[in-house]
Amino acid sequence: MEDNLSSSEVSDVSKLSFLQRTLERGSSSKCLKLRGGEVCVAVISVQRYLSEQSDGQQGDSYSYDVTITDGVWRTKCFLHTSLNHLVQTNTLRTGRDISITQCSFVYNERSLGPGYICIEELTCGADRSVVLSSVKDVSALPMLVQHGMKRGVELLSDVPLKASRKHYLSLWNNDDPEGDTWIPGSPSTNTPLDVSKLTPLSSLESSLHQGWKPLPLLVRIIHKSKLRYYGRFGPKVDYPFQAYFEVADQSGITSLVLWNDLCLEFYQRLTVGTVLYLQNYFLRKSYSKRSRPYMDHYRMKIFTSVEISLDPRSAVITVVSPKGVLPQWRLPEVSYQFTTRSELETLSNNSACDVICLVTFVGRVERVKSKYPAGPEKFWTYRWIHGFDGTSEQPFILEVFSSSQPDVYSQLGPMAYLVCTQMRVCHVEGSLLYLTSSNETESFITGYHKGRPYVSDPKVKSFITWTKTLKDDVFLQKSTVGGHYCYPHPPLNYTQSMTDTPSPAQATLVSVADLKKELETLHYREHKRLAIQGQITAVRYIKHPKTTESTGTDRTEVSNVPADVCESDTHSHPSTAEQTSMAEKTSASKRKRGQKLVNDLTHDHIFSLIWNN
């Protein structure tokens, strides 16, 4: 059944809002399709969650709920799977007006909750919302739910419309906590503890084989991993999350695993240095294929055959207040392996280190598809950062992936004091070495250092002393944000075949016929490095001007930042300063490289073109 609405009928929002009438007409029938005129609504939020297996049309792994408003009411709608690509390319996004040309009303037959609107067809309007310009406070708008459903507002608040899902995921990755269900850090407890009978970590291996229930544990967290989302289409786990912690007592170090609902309650509360009193835990054999942090500098026994498992149904976790930690417990202090930029060259490939630096360059946020195809498709979020510590003219080049710290990650910017732990050294031929983050990396910036165990480290104190000698305005002129950044540099000689796995500096070899297909399948902020091979039939050299001047768009180069930092795109921030002299040097360097390329290339040469997107 279809109900055609003319634009004149819904244009007078003061009499009856578009959303209100759509809900009333939709709820009056079991299956009602509505076709609307040019009625604009604004997108307030877009939320993502794992699809049900039956919803997986066109290979989509995730579903989207879109909260919209007509300026009078707001309501949450389900986005039809055929429109998912609009979210994946960031065409449909928060703050934009859309016109809903067709929608339907859906009842959830497995729940007593209210029905909801499913958006089936829409057109996107201008980037700047006309609807939101007349709304002073979006959160003050009433939530529109079906009449008579008292729990409607609660159900529509932070729970997906699909009944089988209980939580949302971050829109662009699966690593960050998302939604009000995650409990933020809260004060620890001063509950009296019975420490007369404890199990040392050194005895856990024997306890696993004997099968007897061990006594409570008293441990300190010395490492924390990022969240792991293991959601699948089949298993019905309400909160499929997992997080690893490395914990220690006076007898050694072992791994602790936080499962499912406990991640929501404790992940953001448990930080490096926190002391835990654990009861009713389980022991199991360690997962051998997972990564582990570097901990040799503790000079303690590391137990890798067994791990502590905390299950939501039985585990009792007590977070001990720092004031309640007694010296007689002899718990080891947290220590770090800070490396200065001058010492970095001496480290071998894949070595682990901690660094602190003053940020001068922050690249745009980019995404790359996971290397592990099992399960639903997922993306890793990362950005490139440059920073100095005063010990070298060369910067730290950091590839920092999201580490389940969205508040820190979103605030990364020039002039921040950045600490990154458990970074891995990467040596690549033809480029300066760089550091990439691991699963155990944590990042902290200005405003988040207070109370962290590393603040007393000698190299951290030395760094702070160096920063006091700097002039902010001078250093700020060497800083920049955004732009395209390609690192490590492509190899001079391309030797990869179609069947080889590309290295970090190499690109996947594709045919020209497949290039368009590759570009059309790119998601929002997705970065992919491609190479195509062909035969040169003509070469034309275009002479660049001697100087580069700003003509409406920012073109910036930063001191000690490679020439890969190019013009800002639509997703990058404007630079904080423009270095004209450096731009002139870069322009001259590009002219020389261009002339050399022309001299080297001759007719009928075989070439490989590196395409970065």
Buried (B, 14 or more C-beta within 10 A) or exposed (E): EEBEBEEEBBEEBEEEBBBBBBBBBBBEEEEBBBBBBEBBBBBBBBBBBBBEEEBBEEEBBBBBBBBBBBBBBBBBBBBBBEBBBBBBBBEBBBEBBBBBBBBBBBBBEEEEBBBBBBBBBBEBBEEEBEBBEEBEEBEEBEBBBBEEBEEBEEBBEBBBBBBBBBBBBBBBBBBBBBBEBBBEEEEBEEEEBEEEEBBBBBBBBEBBEEEEEBBBBBBBBBBBBBBBBBBEBEEEBEBBBBBBBBBBBEBBBBBBBBBBBBBBBBBBBBBBBBBBBBBEBBBEEBEEEEEBBBBEEBEBEBBEEBBBBBBBEEBEBBBBBEEBBEEEBEBBEBBBBBBBBEEBEEBEEEBBBBBBBBBBBBBBBBBBBBEEEEBBEBBBBBBBBBBBBBBBEBBBBBBBBBBBBBEBBEEBBBBBBBBBBBBBBBBBEEBBBBBBBBBBBBBBBBEBBEEBBBEEBEBBEBBEEEBEEBEEEEBBBBBBBBBBBBBBBBBEEBEBEEEEEEEEBBBBBBEEEEBEEBEEEBBBBBBBBBBBBEEEEEBEEEEEEEEBEEEEEBBBBBBBBBBBBBEBEEEBBEBBEBBEEBBBEBBEEEBEEBEEEEEEEEEEEEBBBBBEE
